Amino acid sequence: MGDSLFGIETEYALTVFGRGRSSGRREAALERILRAIGARHAHLPRPGPAGMFFANGGSFYIDYGSHPEMATPECTTPTELVRYVLACERILFEAAEEIAPEMGAEEIGIFRSNVDYGGTFATWGCHESYLHRASLKVLSSALIPHLVSRIIYCGAGGFDPTSPGIRFLLSPRAAFIGNVTSSNSTSDRGIIHTKNESLATGGYLRCHLLCGESLCAEAATWLKVAATALVVALVDAHGDDPFETRLRQPVEAFRTFAADPTLRAAAPAVRGGTVTALEIQQHYLDRIEAHLGDPGLPSWAEEACRVWRAALAALREDPARLSASHDAHVKHALFSHVLATERSSWEDLAQWNERMARVVEKLVSVGIAGELAIQTMLLSAGRSGDMHEAFLRECAASAGVEWEDLLRFLQLRAKLMEIDTRFGQLRPKGIFAAMAADGGLPDAHVSGVDRIDEAIATPPAFGRARIRGEAVRSLHANGHRCLCDWASIQDPAQHRWLDLRNPFETEVRWQAMTDPPDPRPESIAAALFSQRILRQHSEIAEVEPW
């Protein structure tokens, strides 16, 4: 059977709760978390942003923009991947718990937050990487319809932060994707990331996806990765695009599908007519099932198709059937309950969205341009003594909206968005975690996703992740000053480097350090900065940097 390798990199939001000035506290918390993780776990520093590789083959680093990011090791099955996602999250959460008392903080919250509702329009990514050998052009053509339609079972759910109203989206990330393809990961994001960074030799390439979201439900992450990996594997096995679905405007289709929790919305197809997200997903599943005997598909393909088929059947009957197992549908049911307790409904919100559009139109007409300025002013409404209140009252009245009604709506908006943010908080205060602990989400867990403690300290059994993890443990124990990245480990004390460029490596291949794969000078500087943080106040004597 074919071999598959894939991994996930998740960016997390971090907030320090408690009294005192917030300025600089997040940066201080990140530095302390980095140090705490280094003290708890065998590691080697990595090039690039301050961070490290673990003995499980994965990595932690402080990404640009000062947020924590965890990357799993390269995995071969969806079950293995979910296990390592949970292991990485536990490493991060336990470090945050440890340093909170040191900082005098009530709590250091770590969130699977895909979007920020505070008026910044920030988004945190959950990037996927899939190993392949096919042409990126061919693979992109095959993947794009799948990626924009898979959100019916692997969307995170939430609200459109660019809307002054309350607009539920199956995938809030869709609001931040503006291109079909893009080499940029922080602006003008594309459905497919075209940055040429294979991190491997032997003709292997890395398909890097930016359009996905971090999820709480194991079942949703499992199916997201399984279905996408099967699409990649089938294209790899055939060398061409075996799928026939094309969308005229993929980005618009992405947003159309995301905005319709009923799953009835359709988008124009290249061949004429329209197609729904469910129809696209059924087409992909049918094509893959027709090739289940192909040697290019992984051994778990049949199981994945069974799970995929069951999810689509449930969605076809009623999307609410996934309200105990997949994030977007769990959230939609939760928000529906909250609205009912507030004597409101989705229909009421649709009317309010129209009213808010009129308020915004009025604000724009008086020269307050830009979504950020409008959002900030709307969020300030009702705060005691706010300097904008009189002006907002006048704008609301001009738009035919009663001021007290507007305040009640904005309070409801803030409540729902806080619930969405708290939903993804890492245990134990996260709403999803609490629902799962109470037995309310029995189908969100995946059988076989266990032994999380083992996955914290042990790498996968296959491929270069195993060799990397074992080398990290050995070198850390020996006190060597080394530098680790995805494709190599450099050991200057022994004048050697470990060649990990073959993603399916089975042997330890140390090479003489005559021509190592050099990291950039700034990467070395960042790695040495990581070492200084990690070794500060430790019992290990400082030595001169190599």
N, C-alpha and C positions, 0 to 999 in steps of 0.2 A: 504494500500500500504506500501511497505517497507520504512524504514528510512535510509537515507544516510547522512553521515557527511564527510566533506573534507575541506582542507585548503591549502593555498599556502604560502611559505616563499621565499621572493625574495631578493637576494643580489644585491646591486647597486654599480656601480663604481662612484667615486667622484673625481672631479678635481677642484682645486682653480685656476681661471684664473686671471691674473693681474701681475703687476710688483712686484719685490721683490724676495727674496729667497724662493724657494719652499720647502726647507727642513723643515719638521715639520708642514707645513701649513695644510696638510690634517688632521693630528691628532688634531691640534688645531680647525679646522673647525668641526670635528666630536664632540669634546667636547662641542663646542658652540651650535651645532645643538641639542645635547642631552639636554642641559640646556634650549634652546629656546622651544623645544617641551614640556618639563616639565612645563615651565611657561605658555604655551598656553592651555594645555589640562589636564583634570583630569587624574590622573595616580597613580599607585603604583609601586615601584621598583620591579624588578624581580631578581631571582637568576641567576648565570652564568655570561655571559658577561654583561658589564654595559648597563642598559636599563630599560624598564618599560612596564607595561600593561596599556592599555587605557580603558576608559569607554565604548568603542565599543567592548571590548572583545579581541581585537588584541594586538599586541606587537611590540615594536621597540627596537633594541639593536645594539650595536657596536660589530660586530662579530670578531672572531679571524682573523687576517690579516688586521685589521683596515679598515673595510668597513661597511657602514650602511646596516642593514637588517630589513625588515618589514615582519611580519607574520599576516595574516588575522585571524579573529576569525573562529571558526568552523562553516561552512555554510551548508545549506540543499538543495540549488538549485544552478545551474550554474549561474543564473542571480544574485542571492545574492552574490555569490563569486566574480564575476566581479565588482560588486558595491563596495565591501569592498577592493578589490585590488586598485581601483581608489581612494577610501577614504584614504587609507594608503599612497599612493603616494602623495596625496595633502598635507597631514600632513608633509611629508618629504620635499617636494618642498617649501612650504611656510616658513618652518623654515630656509632652505638654503637661500631663498630670504631675510629673515630678517637679517641674520647675515653677509651677504656679505659686506654691508657698514661698519660694525663694524671692519671687518678685512682689510678694504682698498682694497678689491678684486673687480675686474670688474664684476666677475660672479663666482658663485659656481655651477658648472655643475653636475647634477645627471643624470646618464645614465643607461638605461636598456642594459647593455653591457654584452653579453654572453661570449665574448672572447676579449683578449687584442692583438692588432696588433703592440705593441711597442717592441716586441722581448722578452717579459717575459714569454710568453705562459701561462699566467694566464687565468682563466675562472671564471666567476661569475655564481652561481647556481640559479635556480628557482626550489625549491623542492616542491613536492606535497605530501600530506598525505591523506590517505583514511582509514576510519574506516572499520574494517572487523572482522569476527570471524572464517573464514576458515583457514585451515593450510596454513602457508606461502609458503610451498613447492608447494601445489596445486595451490595457487593463483599466484605464480611466473610463474609456467608452463603456466597458462592461459594468463597472462599479457604480457610475453616477446614478442611474435610475434606482439601483438597489439602495444606495445610501440615502437618497432623499425620501424613500418610501419605507425604509425599515423602522422609522421613528414610531410607527403604529404599535410596535412592541418594545422598542428600546429608547423611546424618548424619555427624558427626565421629567417632563411636565413642569408647569410653572406659568409665569405671566410675562407678557411682553413689557420689558422695562422702558421701551420707547413710547409706550402709550400712556396718556394721562388718565385713561380709564382703567378698567380691569378686564384684560383680554387674555384668556387662558390659551396656552399653546402646548401642544404635545411635546414640542421641542423648543424651548426658549433660545437655544443656540442658533436656531434658524434666523433669528433677527440679526445675527452678527456675521452671517455668511453672505458676501456680496458678489462672489465670482464662482465660476465653475471650477477653474484651476487658478492657483496662485503660488508663488514662491515665498510669499510673506506669511508669517504665522501670527503677527500681532496687529495687523491692519489689512484691509482689502483681502480678508481671508477667503480661501477657496474651498469648495467641497473636497477637492483633491489638492494636496500639497505637493508641489513639483520640485522642491529642493532636492538636489542631487547629493545625497549623503547616504550611501549604501551601507557603510560600516562593515563591509564584507568584501571578499574576493571570490573568484570562481564563477563569475557571472551572476552572482546573487545581488538583488536590489532590494530596497526597502520602500514599500508603499506606505506613506505617512499620511494619516487622515486627521483632519482638524475639526470635522463636523460633528463628532460624537460628543456625548455628555457623560459626566460621572453619575453613576447610578447607585442606589442603595440596595435594590433587590438583586440577590444573586442570580435569580432566574433571568432577569433582564440582561445583565452583563453576560451571562453564559450564552444566551441566544444571539445577542449582538455580535459577539466575537465568532461564535460557531458559524452562523449564516454567512458572515462576511468572509471568513477564512475559506469556506467552501466555494464561494464565488471566485476568489483569488486562485484556489487550487484548480478549479475547472478551466479557467483561462490559461493557467500555466500548463496544464496537461494537453490542451488543444493548440496552444500557440496563437489562438485567435479569439474573437468574441463570439461565444456560442449563444448569446442571448439576443433577442430581437426587439426588445423594448427600447425606444428612444423618446426622449422628451424634447419638445421644441425649446422650452425655456426652463432648464433644470432648477435654477435658483428660485424662480417664481413658483415652480411646482413644489419645491421644498417648503416655501412659506405657506402656500395654499394648503398642503397636507398638514402642516404643523398647526394651522389655525382651526382645524375641524376635528373635534373629538368624536364626532359621529362616524367618521371615516367615509363619508359619502362624497366628499369633494373630489373633483376630477381635474386633470391637467391635460393640455393639448399634447398629442403624440405626433412624432414625425411622420408616421404612416397615415395620419389622418384620424379624426375623431378624438376622443378623450379617454383617459384611463385613470382609475383610482389607485391609491397606494396599495390597497388590498389586492387588486388585480395584478399589479406589478410584482408584488411579493409572491403571489401564487404562481406566476409565470417563472420566476427564478427558481422556486422550489421544484416545480415540475421538471424543469430542464436538468437540475442537479439529480433528482431522483431517477431520471432516465439514464444517468451515467454512473449509478452507484457501483457498478462492477468495474469501473475504470481503475487501473492501477495508480493513477495520479491522485486519487482522492484518499484522504486519511482514513485510518481504521475506525474512527468514531463518526464517520459521515452518516451512516444509517441511523444511529441514535439521534444525531442532530436533526436529520430530516423528520424523524418521528416527532420530536419536540416542536420543531418549526411548524409542521402540519397541524398539530394540536392547537398551537397558538393562533394560527390563521383561522381555523375552524371556530374557535371561541370568539374571535373578533368579528367574524362574519355573522355569527348569531347575535352577539351583543357585546360591545366593548367592555361593558361592566363586568363581564365574566373574568377579566384579568385584574379586577380591582383588589385582589388579595395577593398579587404576584408580580406585577410590572409597574414601575414607578409612576408613569404618567396617569395610568388608570386608577392606581391607589390614590394619587393626589386629587384627581377629579372627583372621586367619591368623597374624599375628606373635605374638599372645598364645598361640595354640594351640601354636606351635612352642616358645615359652618354657616353657609348662606341661609339654610333653613332655620337655624337657631337665631339668626339675625332678621328673620322674617323677610328674606329676600330670595332671589332666584337668578339663574343665568339669564332669563328673559328680562328681568329688571336691570341687570348689568348691561345688557345690550342697549337698552334705552338710555342708561346713564352714560355709556360710551359716546352716544350721539350728543348728549348735552355737554360732555366734557370737550368734545371736538369743537363745539360752538364757543366754549370758554377760551380754548386755545386759539381759535381763529380770531377772537377779539383781542387777545394778548398780542398776537402777531400784528394785527392791524394798527396797534399803537406803538409798534417798533420794538417789541421784545422778541427778537428773532432767535432761532436756535432751540433745539429740543432741550438742551441742558438748562438753559435759562428758564424755560417754561416749567420744566419738571421741578426745579429748585423752588420756584415761586409757589407752585401748587402744593408741594410738600410742606411749605412754611405756613400754609393757611391754618388758622385756628390756634396758632401758638400765641400765648399771652403776650400782648404788647408788640407783636410783630409789625415791623415798619411797613409791610406790604398789605396789611389787612384792609385798610380803607380802599386802596386801589383795587384789590381783588374783589371786594364787595361790589364795587362799581362795575367791574368787568363781568362778574357773574350776573348782576342785574341786567346788564345790556344784552347778555346772551339768554335771558329768560330763565335763569336758574336762581332759586331761592338760596340765600346765604346759609341758613341753618341746614338745609337739605344738602348743600355742597359739603359742609363740614362733616355731616354724618357719613356721606359717601367716602370722603377722604379718610375718615377714621376706619371704615370698613376696608378700604384699599390697603391701608397700612397694616391692619390686622392680618389680612390674607397673605400679604407679602412677608410679614414676619413669620407666619406659620410655614410658608414655603422655605424660608431660610433655615428655620429651626428643624425642618423635616430632615435635612441632610446632615445635621450635626453628628459628629462621631460620638459614640456611646459615652455615657448612658443617657444624656439629656436630649439626644436627638429624638424627634417625634417618630420617625420610622423605627428607630431602635426600640423605643418604648412600645410601639404597636406590635412589633415582632416579639418582644419579651412577654407581652400579655397574651400571646397566642392568636393575635388578630390577623396575622399574615402567614398562614400555614404553607402556602404555595410559593412563597418568595425564596425559600431555602432550596438549594440544589443538593440532592443526595450525593454523597461522595466528597463534598467540600468540607473537609475536616482536617485534623492534624495541623492546625494553624500554628501552634507553638513550634512544631517541627519545621514548618516552612519559614519561620523567622530566621532560623540558624542554618538551614540546610538547602542547598540549591536543587533545582530539578535534576532528574537522573540522566537526562539526555542532552547532548550538544555542548556548545562552548560554555553555557551558563554553569554547567557542573564543574568544568575545569576552572573557570574564573572563580567560582565560589570557594572551591577547595584551596586554590592558590591564595585567595584573600585570607582565609582562616590560617593557613600555614605561615604566610609572611607576616601577618599581624602578630601571631604568637611569637615569632622570632624577632620581633622588634625592628624589622627592616624598614627603611625609608623608601617606599615605592610609590609609583603612580599608576592608577588603574583607569582604563577606559573600556569601551565595549569590545574593541578589537585587539587589545594588547594590555600587558602589564609590564611596566619598566622597573627594573631592579638595578639601579646604578651601583649599589654597594657590591654586587656580584658581577657587574659589567655584563648584564644579560637582559633579554626581554622575552616575554612569553607571547608567542604568536597565537592570537585568537581570531584571526581574520576568516577562518573557515567556520561558518555558523554551526556546522554539524561535526565539529572537531571531536575526536574520540581519544586523542593522545595528548600528553603534555609535551609541548614543543618549545623548549627554551632555546633561544638563539643568542649568539654572541652580540654584544651591543656595538656592532660596527656600523650598522645601518638600520637603526630602529625607526618605526613610524613616529616621527617627531611630532609632539603636540606644538601648538603655536606658543610663542614666548609668553603671551598674556595668559594662556591656559596654565603654564607652569607657575606663574606668579599667583594665580588664583588657587592652585593646588597647595602651594606653600602657605598661603594665607589660611586655608582650611586646616593645614597641619598645626599652625600656630594656635588656632582657636581650640582644636581638639586636644592639644597637649598642654594647654594652659591649666595650671593648678593640678595637673596629673602627677603621678608618682614617677613617670618616665622622665629621665633627665633630658634636657634640651641638648640637641646636637646642631652643628652647623648645617644649614640646608645644602643639599648637593647641587 
